[in-house]
Amino acid sequence: MRVASGALPGSFSRECHEDILAFKSAILSALERVRPPEELGDLVFKLLTLNAAGEPADEVIEVLDA
């Protein structure tokens, strides 16, 4: 009932945060296995999204010293 009315319990928020941290760790571990050692440093991810007009647009996310 609380979820239906828009109120989420605190435990749900903590669980989601823990899931995000686990996902981040899994991505960084996989990257460490496949990325050559000479390419260590900052990472740049490009996300493809759609703008308000429905046109493709890229968004850059940088991870420093990964």
N, C-alpha and C positions, 0 to 999 in steps of 0.2 A: 504494500500500500504506500509506504514512504517513497519507494522508487517511482511508482506511478505518478505521484504528486511532485516529483522533481527533487526530492531530498535523498541523497545517497548516504549510507552509513560510512563512517570513517574507515572501517576496515576494508571497504571496497576500494577506496582511494589508495590506501597503503598497498593493497594487493596489485592494483594497476601500476603503481610506481615500481614495485618490485619486479613486475613483469617487464616493464620498460628497461630497467637496469639489467635484467637477465638477457634480454634481446640485444642490448648494447654490448654486453660482454661476449655474446655468441658471435656477433658481427666482427668485433675486434679480434677475437681468437681466430676466426676463419681468415681474416685479412692477414694476420701474422703468418699463417701457414702458406698462403699463396703469393704474398708480395715479396719480391727479392730484397735482400738486406740493403742493397745500394739505393733503394727507393724510399728509405725511411725518412720521415719528416711530416710535414703538414699534408692532410688529406683534403680533397675537394670533391664533393658530391654534387651532381646536378640533378635536380628533380624536375620532371616535365609536368606542368600543370596547365590548366585552362584559365584564361582570364575571363572577365565578366562578359566579353563578347563571344566567348567560345573559341578563341584563338589560342594555339599552343604558346606557352611561355615557359622559360626555364628559370628555376630558382637555384641559386648557388648556396651550398652549406659547406663551411670550412671547419675542419677539426684541426686545431693547432697542436703540433708536437705529438702526433699519434704514433 
